[in-house]
């Protein structure tokens, strides 16, 4: 609406100027300014849109993932984060190496901490060292640095004067990563997702996603996140975490029979709340796998108190059920997408403005 209002003002102003017999070229100039406002307004409206259907993102479309504002989630899924598997051909530094190893192109060990912080920031996954619901593994498939011998564009400046490097020009930072989720306490068919992100120096986010207190105080981590490779890595990690949430969100939620009195079943769920009147599938407790693969029948919920409920059998006899048997709840509503907090830190980002010919041309 604001852009449309500006266009109307521009046209009215131009008509008034023409009426006063001023230069006809002023009409084209005013319309150019109006279209510039329209273009800026359209860009501002698009900057927060999150696209999950693509597998390749570049420039500012990729930079949008470098800082996500995650929605609150009642669901909390514990995950074991396995060490990053590196197939990029560029070694990750060891803990006992000195910082100057960075100057020779090694990847910072802080990548593991950044991925852990990004997972925790989702408000959905809870990283833990104990036995978790699922196991999550990040795979670094490819990693293109802006310069051949330096891990990012900031540290490169310290080496720019060396004779074999000063003639080189920077490339875009490009990362291809895969995430893999496998079973933990909960069963899931192994699932993988891949994405490629590419950023240039023009696409840096002025405020990348904040890290935990410890990483915010770590200068190496902060230096890395101020560079195109660091923000490319963070953007790819955020995208894969979001895709993982969508996949886990499709998993059915579970509850169990906590007590049993005759045909009255007392249920509890550590994952969600029960709904009055809903019909649930029942699965026998399997000593080997936890939950049997086939449903034994259905029960109906007649009373609820958040994550507690009372139910009665519908299609099976109560004496066939035992304490510890599982019930499967309906999948919850779709997960809300996070919002992007991208704000360009550079003035070199390209803005396309439609050209309007002057009124006195042609």
C-alpha positions, -999 to 999 in steps of 0.1 A, spaced: 0 0 0 28 24 8 45 17 -25 12 23 -44 7 55 -25 42 67 -35 35 59 -72 2 79 -71 20 109 -55 47 107 -82 22 106 -110 2 135 -96 33 155 -91 45 148 -126 12 158 -141 12 190 -121 47 198 -133 37 191 -169 7 214 -164 31 241 -153 51 236 -185 82 223 -168 107 199 -184 90 167 -197 121 147 -185 110 153 -149 82 128 -154 106 100 -161 128 110 -132 99 110 -107 87 76 -120 122 62 -116 122 73 -80 87 58 -74 97 25 -89 128 24 -67 105 27 -37 83 0 -51 113 -23 -57 126 -17 -22 92 -24 -7 88 -56 -26 122 -68 -15 114 -60 21 83 -81 19 101 -110 4 131 -111 28 113 -131 55 99 -158 32 114 -193 39 115 -217 10 119 -254 20 113 -269 -15 147 -260 -30 180 -279 -25 202 -251 -38 203 -215 -24 226 -187 -35 234 -152 -24 207 -134 -4 183 -164 -7 209 -184 11 218 -156 36 182 -156 49 190 -188 67 220 -173 86 197 -160 113 164 -177 121 139 -166 148 125 -200 158 89 -203 171 82 -218 206 75 -255 206 58 -276 232 74 -307 217 110 -314 228 130 -341 210 163 -352 225 191 -359 200 226 -373 201 248 -351 179 275 -373 163 308 -357 153 307 -340 119 318 -364 92 341 -345 68 343 -356 31 353 -321 18 390 -329 15 398 -299 38 409 -311 73 393 -298 105 418 -285 130 426 -306 160 421 -293 196 459 -293 203 468 -273 172 478 -237 174 456 -210 159 480 -202 131 469 -235 115 439 -216 104 461 -196 81 468 -227 61 433 -235 52 421 -259 80 385 -257 91 378 -245 126 369 -271 153 342 -246 164 320 -260 136 308 -287 159 299 -262 186 281 -239 161 260 -269 149 251 -278 184 241 -242 192 220 -240 160 202 -273 170 195 -260 205 183 -227 191 155 -245 172 136 -249 205 125 -283 192 156 -304 195 175 -308 227 211 -321 223 222 -345 250 250 -369 258 226 -394 273 206 -419 253 183 -398 231 152 -401 210 172 -399 178 208 -397 165 217 -368 142 248 -367 121 261 -338 99 281 -347 68 303 -321 51 302 -331 14 321 -301 -1 335 -268 11 347 -241 -13 368 -213 3 370 -178 -10 408 -183 -13 428 -214 -18 450 -212 12 429 -194 38 398 -206 56 378 -174 51 379 -139 37 389 -121 69 420 -141 78 430 -138 41 437 -101 46 466 -110 69 482 -130 42 473 -108 13 508 -94 9 525 -127 3 539 -130 -32 520 -161 -43 486 -148 -32 482 -111 -38 471 -116 -74 443 -140 -65 407 -128 -64 381 -142 -40 355 -168 -50 321 -173 -35 319 -195 -4 300 -227 -12 291 -256 11 272 -288 4 260 -306 35 239 -337 44 221 -345 76 213 -380 87 188 -391 113 187 -426 128 169 -443 156 176 -439 193 150 -445 219 124 -440 192 123 -459 159 126 -442 126 136 -453 91 171 -438 84 165 -404 67 188 -380 49 186 -346 34 211 -325 14 215 -288 6 240 -266 -11 245 -229 0 266 -203 -18 273 -168 -5 294 -139 -17 309 -111 4 279 -90 -6 255 -114 13 269 -112 48 243 -108 76 251 -79 98 239 -100 128 242 -137 123 223 -161 146 235 -156 182 253 -185 198 254 -198 234 271 -178 261 303 -198 257 305 -195 220 296 -158 220 327 -152 242 349 -173 219 368 -150 195 376 -177 170 340 -187 167 329 -151 163 355 -144 137 344 -174 118 307 -164 119 316 -129 106 329 -145 73 312 -158 42 323 -195 49 311 -192 85 277 -178 76 274 -203 47 279 -231 72 254 -217 96 228 -211 69 232 -247 56 230 -261 92 198 -241 99 181 -253 67 189 -289 75 177 -286 111 144 -271 98 140 -300 73 148 -324 102 120 -308 123 95 -313 95 105 -350 92 104 -357 129 71 -338 131 55 -364 108 63 -391 133 33 -403 154 33 -393 190 32 -420 216 17 -427 250 15 -457 273 -9 -475 296 2 -464 331 -24 -482 352 -52 -507 345 -83 -513 366 -106 -538 349 -115 -523 316 -105 -488 327 -72 -477 312 -51 -448 326 -29 -433 299 1 -410 300 21 -393 273 54 -375 277 51 -360 242 17 -343 239 -18 -339 254 -48 -361 249 -80 -350 233 -115 -360 246 -133 -385 224 -103 -394 202 -98 -430 191 -62 -443 195 -45 -473 181 -29 -497 206 4 -515 202 17 -543 225 49 -538 244 77 -557 225 106 -568 247 130 -565 219 119 -534 199 98 -515 225 67 -512 204 52 -539 182 49 -532 145 12 -541 142 -17 -525 159 -36 -547 183 -68 -527 182 -83 -493 193 -93 -476 225 -114 -445 230 -105 -416 253 -134 -405 277 -116 -382 301 -85 -360 299 -62 -340 320 -35 -326 296 -11 -355 291 -31 -379 313 -63 -396 301 -88 -424 309 -98 -447 280 -118 -479 273 -112 -506 248 -132 -505 216 -121 -533 193 -102 -556 217 -107 -571 252 -93 -553 282 -76 -585 295 -55 -585 263 -38 -553 274 -10 -548 300 6 -518 317 33 -505 294 15 -512 261 17 -483 237 -10 -460 222 -4 -439 191 -17 -404 190 -26 -384 159 1 -362 144 -1 -326 156 -7 -295 135 20 -286 109 51 -270 124 53 -232 121 82 -219 100 107 -196 116 113 -161 105 144 -148 89 163 -120 106 186 -113 76 198 -77 73 225 -71 47 259 -59 61 271 -48 27 261 -21 2 272 -42 -28 240 -63 -29 224 -60 -63 191 -41 -65 173 -42 -98 152 -12 -107 131 -10 -138 142 18 -162 115 42 -174 123 63 -205 122 100 -202 91 116 -216 111 136 -241 129 105 -255 118 87 -286 
